[in-house]
Amino acid sequence: MTDISIALIKIGVLLGGIMTAAAYFVLLERRVAAWVQDRRGPNRVGVPLSLLSPKLKDLRLFGLGQPAADGLKMILKEEYTPAHVDRKLYALAPIVIMSAALSVYAVIPFGSEIPAIPQIGIEQPVALTIAPLVDVGMIFVFALSSIAVYGVILGGWASNNKYSFLGGLRSSAQMVSYELPLGLGLLGVVLASGSLRLDTIIGAQAESAWYAFMQPLGFIVFVVAAFAEAGRLPFDLPECEQELIGGYHTEYSGMKLVLFLTAEFIHMITASFLIVILFLGGWHFPFLTGGIDTEITWPLAIIRVAVLMAKVFGVIFFFMLVRWSWPRFRFDQLMTLAWKIMLPLGVINLIAVACVTEILHGQAGSSSIFIAIGIGWFVAVASWVVVAMMAPMVTDNRPQHCTDKFAIDSQMPPME
């Protein structure tokens, strides 16, 4: 079997898995929202056997048919394009954001590798990555993640709607602001592992310790920035319904809207993969998955894939809990958090990692790992204490008359 055939099989499995996962994560999020709010979620749509015979009962199957019903409804909706939009950019925006969201997975590993299968012409172990030879995987991920914001801006601009335009402006400011702490959190991992390859970063954690324990401050900075980059609550300012109706996709409906919403969920899945791979060891789990030099067998390959997917599922569940448990920030709070808190913490983490790497350069063994973990936690705790002391100075920078309830009441016109 040729390399092209193997790559095409990987792409097919990837696209099918990601699109199916995005559909059913919507169902999971609705069930999580119902659980948090102490109510029932979607639990009725299943197999409609009563359509075949009135004597048969429908199989509800815990509502697992809901994503198919929602998708069919959106597909059958009329493809309506408002008269006041820029038609070319209006149609291009969802294509751009969806293409960027899916292209990222070319360099994201879904496991380590699978053994050779000589019976079908596969003579060498196959890496579970579409493009395993890319040496700058993280740069590729960041480049395409930056392109995705163009889809949001194009959608807001082409809609010729003030709410959509405000959503596009908010998105551009938010993405630019939080890419800096996101990059700083990543640089600490790159310094510690010495590589931009995602599989090499996983291998480095398998040989030492997970970077979430060695760099807790960088882990927190990266997770917060990943929330903002994915546009999830409490960072969904570009599309917040209470202020902007729907933000940049206010004027969209039908399949174009499906592309926007699916791309949003895919961004969340991508952020979860990156958090797991960069800080939570990827496919590695102590005493279960072995190290990078362990001979790959089918049971071990399956266990590694299962461990990676379980971690990703846990992070996605955390994303969903935060969405339904945390109120949305104001936009000035969003910018304050990025520039006055996350950015300095990211710089502190990068400097600390650089110093520890230089101090421990050439040393090996468990003692150096424990030293790195201890210094990392000391830096994290010290930074959190400093942030807590500075919190009153950066919490609210609005003018006094905007925070004074009586001043606000006095400026309101009398009701007639």
C-alpha positions as CSV (number, residue, x, y, z in Angstrom):
1,M,0.0,0.0,0.0
2,T,1.4,3.4,-1.0
3,D,2.0,6.4,1.3
4,I,-0.7,8.3,-0.6
5,S,-3.3,5.5,0.0
6,I,-2.4,5.5,3.7
7,A,-2.7,9.3,3.9
8,L,-6.1,9.2,2.2
9,I,-7.4,6.6,4.6
10,K,-6.2,8.7,7.6
11,I,-7.9,11.8,6.1
12,G,-11.2,9.9,5.7
13,V,-11.1,8.5,9.2
14,L,-10.2,11.9,10.6
15,L,-12.9,13.8,8.8
16,G,-15.6,11.3,9.6
17,G,-14.5,11.1,13.3
18,I,-14.2,14.9,13.8
19,M,-17.5,15.7,12.1
20,T,-19.3,13.0,14.0
21,A,-17.7,14.0,17.3
22,A,-18.7,17.7,16.7
23,A,-22.4,16.6,16.2
24,Y,-22.6,14.5,19.2
25,F,-20.7,16.9,21.4
26,V,-23.5,19.3,20.8
27,L,-25.9,16.7,22.2
28,L,-23.5,16.2,25.2
29,E,-23.3,19.9,25.9
30,R,-27.1,20.2,25.9
31,R,-27.3,17.3,28.3
32,V,-24.5,18.9,30.5
33,A,-26.5,22.2,30.4
34,A,-29.6,20.4,31.5
35,W,-27.7,18.6,34.3
36,V,-26.2,21.9,35.6
37,Q,-29.6,23.6,35.5
38,D,-31.4,20.6,37.1
39,R,-33.7,19.8,34.2
40,R,-34.0,17.2,31.4
41,G,-32.1,17.6,28.2
42,P,-32.8,16.1,24.7
43,N,-33.7,12.5,25.5
44,R,-36.5,11.4,23.1
45,V,-35.2,11.4,19.5
46,G,-34.1,7.9,18.5
47,V,-35.3,5.4,15.9
48,P,-38.9,6.2,14.8
49,L,-40.2,2.6,14.5
50,S,-43.8,3.9,14.7
51,L,-43.4,5.2,11.1
52,L,-43.1,1.6,10.0
53,S,-46.0,0.2,12.0
54,P,-48.4,1.9,14.5
55,K,-48.0,-1.2,16.7
56,L,-44.3,-0.5,17.2
57,K,-42.9,1.9,19.8
58,D,-40.1,4.4,19.0
59,L,-36.7,3.7,20.5
60,R,-35.5,6.8,22.3
61,L,-31.9,5.6,22.8
62,F,-31.2,8.4,25.3
63,G,-31.8,11.0,22.6
64,L,-28.9,9.8,20.4
65,G,-30.9,10.6,17.3
66,Q,-31.1,14.4,18.1
67,P,-27.9,15.4,16.2
68,A,-29.2,13.7,13.1
69,A,-32.6,15.4,13.5
70,D,-31.0,18.8,14.0
71,G,-28.6,18.4,11.0
72,L,-31.5,17.3,8.8
73,K,-33.5,20.3,9.8
74,M,-30.6,22.7,9.0
75,I,-30.0,21.0,5.6
76,L,-33.6,21.4,4.6
77,K,-33.8,25.0,5.6
78,E,-34.0,27.5,2.8
79,E,-30.6,29.0,1.7
80,Y,-31.6,32.6,2.1
81,T,-29.1,35.4,1.4
82,P,-30.1,38.9,2.5
83,A,-30.1,41.5,-0.2
84,H,-27.8,43.9,1.7
85,V,-24.8,41.6,2.1
86,D,-21.6,41.4,0.1
87,R,-22.4,38.0,-1.5
88,K,-18.9,36.8,-2.4
89,L,-17.4,37.5,1.1
90,Y,-20.7,36.4,2.7
91,A,-20.3,32.9,1.1
92,L,-16.5,32.8,1.6
93,A,-16.5,33.4,5.4
94,P,-17.9,30.1,6.6
95,I,-15.7,28.2,4.1
96,V,-12.6,29.9,5.4
97,I,-13.3,29.2,9.1
98,M,-14.3,25.6,8.4
99,S,-11.2,24.9,6.2
100,A,-8.9,26.3,8.8
101,A,-10.5,24.4,11.6
102,L,-10.1,21.1,9.8
103,S,-6.7,21.6,8.3
104,V,-5.1,21.9,11.8
105,Y,-5.6,18.2,12.3
106,A,-3.0,17.4,9.6
107,V,-0.3,17.5,12.3
108,I,-2.2,16.5,15.5
109,P,-1.5,12.9,16.5
110,F,-4.3,10.6,17.6
111,G,-2.0,8.1,19.2
112,S,1.6,6.9,18.8
113,E,1.6,4.5,15.9
114,I,0.1,1.1,14.8
115,P,2.2,-2.0,14.0
116,A,2.9,-3.1,10.4
117,I,0.3,-5.1,8.6
118,P,2.2,-7.1,5.9
119,Q,-1.0,-8.9,4.8
120,I,-2.3,-5.7,3.1
121,G,1.1,-4.3,2.1
122,I,2.0,-2.1,5.1
123,E,5.5,-3.1,5.9
124,Q,6.4,-0.4,8.4
125,P,4.6,0.9,11.5
126,V,2.2,3.7,10.7
127,A,2.2,6.9,12.6
128,L,-1.3,8.1,13.6
129,T,-0.7,11.5,12.1
130,I,-1.7,12.6,8.6
131,A,1.6,14.5,8.1
132,P,4.1,12.9,10.5
133,L,7.2,14.4,8.8
134,V,6.3,18.0,9.5
135,D,9.0,19.3,11.9
136,V,7.2,22.6,12.8
137,G,3.8,21.2,13.8
138,M,3.1,23.8,16.4
139,I,3.9,26.7,14.0
140,F,1.5,25.0,11.5
141,V,-1.3,24.9,14.1
142,F,-0.8,28.5,15.1
143,A,-0.7,29.7,11.5
144,L,-4.0,28.0,10.7
145,S,-5.6,29.1,14.0
146,S,-4.7,32.7,13.1
147,I,-6.3,32.3,9.7
148,A,-9.6,31.1,11.3
149,V,-10.2,34.6,12.6
150,Y,-10.4,35.9,9.1
151,G,-13.6,33.9,8.6
152,V,-15.1,35.6,11.6
153,I,-14.0,39.1,10.4
154,L,-15.2,38.4,6.8
155,G,-18.6,37.2,8.1
156,G,-19.0,40.3,10.3
157,W,-18.0,42.7,7.5
158,A,-19.8,41.0,4.6
159,S,-23.1,40.8,6.6
160,N,-23.4,44.6,6.5
161,N,-25.0,44.5,9.9
162,K,-23.9,46.6,12.9
163,Y,-24.2,43.7,15.3
164,S,-22.2,41.4,13.0
165,F,-19.6,44.1,12.5
166,L,-19.2,44.6,16.2
167,G,-18.8,40.9,16.7
168,G,-16.0,40.9,14.0
169,L,-14.2,43.7,15.7
170,R,-14.4,42.1,19.1
171,S,-13.1,38.8,17.7
172,S,-10.1,40.4,16.0
173,A,-9.2,42.3,19.2
174,Q,-9.7,39.2,21.4
175,M,-7.7,36.8,19.1
176,V,-4.8,39.2,18.8
177,S,-4.7,39.8,22.6
178,Y,-4.8,36.2,23.6
179,E,-2.5,34.8,21.0
180,L,0.4,36.4,22.9
181,P,-0.1,34.5,26.2
182,L,-1.0,31.4,24.3
183,G,2.3,31.6,22.5
184,L,4.2,32.3,25.7
185,G,2.6,29.2,27.3
186,L,3.7,27.2,24.3
187,L,7.2,28.5,24.3
188,G,7.8,27.1,27.8
189,V,6.9,23.6,26.5
190,V,9.1,24.1,23.4
191,L,12.1,25.1,25.6
192,A,11.6,22.1,27.9
193,S,11.2,19.5,25.1
194,G,13.5,21.1,22.5
195,S,11.1,20.5,19.6
196,L,8.1,21.8,17.8
197,R,6.9,18.3,16.8
198,L,3.9,17.3,18.8
199,D,4.9,13.6,18.9
200,T,8.3,14.6,20.3
201,I,6.7,16.7,23.0
202,I,4.6,13.7,24.1
203,G,7.7,11.5,24.1
204,A,9.6,14.1,26.3
205,Q,6.8,14.0,28.8
206,A,6.8,10.2,28.8
207,E,10.5,10.2,29.6
208,S,10.2,12.8,32.4
209,A,6.9,14.2,33.7
210,W,3.8,15.9,32.4
211,Y,4.4,19.6,31.8
212,A,1.2,20.5,33.7
213,F,3.2,19.4,36.9
214,M,6.5,20.9,35.8
215,Q,5.0,24.2,34.5
216,P,1.7,24.8,36.3
217,L,1.8,28.5,35.7
218,G,2.3,28.0,31.9
219,F,-0.5,25.4,32.0
220,I,-3.0,27.9,33.6
221,V,-2.0,30.6,31.1
222,F,-2.3,28.3,28.1
223,V,-5.7,26.9,29.3
224,V,-7.2,30.4,29.8
225,A,-5.8,31.6,26.5
226,A,-7.2,28.5,24.8
227,F,-10.6,29.3,26.2
228,A,-10.4,32.8,24.6
229,E,-9.1,31.5,21.3
230,A,-11.9,29.0,21.0
231,G,-14.5,31.7,21.8
232,R,-16.1,29.8,24.6
233,L,-17.8,31.2,27.6
234,P,-16.8,33.3,29.5
235,F,-14.9,34.6,26.4
236,D,-17.7,34.4,23.8
237,L,-17.9,38.2,23.4
238,P,-17.8,38.0,19.5
239,E,-21.2,36.3,19.4
240,C,-22.9,36.9,22.8
241,E,-26.6,36.7,22.2
242,Q,-27.7,39.1,24.9
243,E,-25.7,42.0,23.4
244,L,-25.1,41.2,19.7
245,I,-28.0,38.8,18.9
246,G,-25.5,36.3,17.4
247,G,-22.6,38.5,16.5
248,Y,-20.7,37.7,13.3
249,H,-23.2,35.0,12.2
250,T,-26.4,37.0,12.9
251,E,-27.3,37.2,9.2
252,Y,-26.5,33.5,8.5
253,S,-28.9,30.5,8.3
254,G,-29.0,27.1,6.8
255,M,-25.8,25.3,6.0
256,K,-23.7,28.4,6.2
257,L,-24.7,28.7,9.9
258,V,-24.0,25.0,10.4
259,L,-20.4,25.6,9.1
260,F,-19.9,28.4,11.6
261,L,-21.3,26.5,14.6
262,T,-19.5,23.3,13.7
263,A,-16.2,25.2,13.3
264,E,-16.7,26.6,16.8
265,F,-17.0,23.1,18.2
266,I,-14.0,21.9,16.2
267,H,-12.0,24.8,17.7
268,M,-12.9,23.6,21.2
269,I,-11.9,20.0,20.3
270,T,-8.6,21.3,18.8
271,A,-7.9,23.3,22.0
272,S,-8.6,20.2,24.1
273,F,-6.2,18.1,21.9
274,L,-3.4,20.8,22.3
275,I,-3.9,21.0,26.1
276,V,-3.7,17.2,26.4
277,I,-0.7,16.9,24.1
278,L,1.3,19.8,25.4
279,F,0.7,19.6,29.1
280,L,-1.1,16.3,30.0
281,G,1.2,13.8,28.4
282,G,-0.8,13.0,25.3
283,W,-1.1,9.2,25.0
284,H,1.2,8.6,28.0
285,F,-0.1,7.2,31.3
286,P,2.3,5.9,33.9
287,F,2.7,2.1,34.2
288,L,0.1,1.6,31.4
289,T,1.4,2.9,28.0
290,G,5.1,2.4,28.3
291,G,7.7,4.8,27.0
292,I,8.9,6.0,23.5
293,D,11.2,2.9,23.2
294,T,8.5,0.4,24.0
295,E,7.8,-2.0,21.2
296,I,4.4,-1.3,19.6
297,T,1.8,-4.0,19.6
298,W,-1.9,-3.8,18.7
299,P,-3.1,-3.9,22.4
300,L,-0.6,-1.1,23.3
301,A,-1.5,1.0,20.3
302,I,-5.2,0.7,21.1
303,I,-4.6,1.6,24.8
304,R,-2.6,4.7,23.8
305,V,-5.4,5.9,21.5
306,A,-8.0,5.2,24.3
307,V,-5.9,7.1,26.9
308,L,-5.5,10.1,24.6
309,M,-9.2,10.2,23.7
310,A,-10.2,9.8,27.4
311,K,-8.0,12.8,28.3
312,V,-9.4,14.9,25.5
313,F,-13.0,13.9,26.5
314,G,-12.2,15.0,30.1
315,V,-10.9,18.4,28.9
316,I,-14.0,18.9,26.6
317,F,-16.3,18.1,29.6
318,F,-14.4,20.7,31.6
319,F,-15.0,23.2,28.8
320,M,-18.7,22.5,28.9
321,L,-18.9,22.8,32.7
322,V,-17.2,26.2,32.6
323,R,-19.6,27.4,29.9
324,W,-22.7,26.6,32.0
325,S,-21.1,27.7,35.4
326,W,-19.3,30.9,34.7
327,P,-20.8,34.3,33.8
328,R,-19.5,36.2,30.7
329,F,-16.8,38.9,31.1
330,R,-17.3,42.5,30.1
331,F,-15.1,43.4,27.2
332,D,-12.9,45.7,29.3
333,Q,-12.4,42.8,31.7
334,L,-11.5,40.6,28.8
335,M,-8.8,42.9,27.6
336,T,-7.5,43.6,31.2
337,L,-7.2,39.9,31.8
338,A,-5.1,39.4,28.7
339,W,-2.7,42.4,28.9
340,K,-2.4,42.9,32.6
341,I,-2.5,39.4,34.0
342,M,-2.0,36.6,31.4
343,L,0.7,38.3,29.4
344,P,3.0,39.1,32.5
345,L,2.4,35.6,33.9
346,G,3.3,34.1,30.5
347,V,6.6,36.1,30.5
348,I,7.4,35.0,34.1
349,N,6.8,31.4,33.2
350,L,9.0,31.6,30.1
351,I,11.8,33.2,32.0
352,A,11.6,30.6,34.8
353,V,11.5,27.7,32.3
354,A,14.6,29.2,30.5
355,C,16.5,29.5,33.7
356,V,15.6,26.0,35.0
357,T,16.5,24.5,31.6
358,E,19.9,26.2,31.6
359,I,20.6,25.2,35.2
360,L,19.6,21.6,34.7
361,H,21.2,21.3,31.2
362,G,23.2,18.1,31.0
363,Q,21.8,16.6,34.1
364,A,19.5,13.6,34.0
365,G,17.6,11.4,36.4
366,S,14.8,11.8,38.8
367,S,16.5,14.4,41.0
368,S,16.4,17.0,38.1
369,I,12.8,16.2,37.4
370,F,11.8,16.9,41.1
371,I,13.9,20.1,41.1
372,A,12.1,21.3,38.0
373,I,8.7,20.4,39.5
374,G,9.5,22.2,42.7
375,I,10.8,25.4,41.0
376,G,7.7,25.4,38.7
377,W,5.3,25.2,41.6
378,F,7.2,27.9,43.5
379,V,7.1,30.2,40.6
380,A,3.3,29.5,40.1
381,V,2.4,30.1,43.7
382,A,4.5,33.3,43.9
383,S,3.0,34.6,40.7
384,W,-0.6,33.8,41.9
385,V,0.1,35.7,45.2
386,V,1.4,38.7,43.3
387,V,-1.7,38.7,41.0
388,A,-4.0,38.4,44.1
389,M,-2.3,41.5,45.6
390,M,-2.7,43.4,42.4
391,A,-6.3,42.3,41.7
392,P,-7.9,45.5,43.2
393,M,-5.8,47.6,40.8
394,V,-6.8,45.8,37.7
395,T,-10.3,44.6,38.4
396,D,-12.2,47.7,37.1
397,N,-10.7,50.6,35.2
398,R,-13.9,52.3,34.3
399,P,-14.6,55.9,35.2
400,Q,-16.1,56.4,38.6
401,H,-19.4,57.7,37.3
402,C,-19.9,54.3,35.4
403,T,-19.6,52.3,38.6
404,D,-21.7,54.5,40.8
405,K,-25.3,53.3,40.8
406,F,-26.7,56.6,41.8
407,A,-24.7,58.4,39.1
408,I,-26.1,56.0,36.5
409,D,-29.6,56.4,37.8
410,S,-29.3,60.2,37.7
411,Q,-28.2,60.2,34.0
412,M,-31.2,58.1,32.9
413,P,-34.0,60.1,31.2
414,P,-37.4,60.1,32.9
415,M,-39.8,57.5,31.7
416,E,-43.0,58.8,30.0
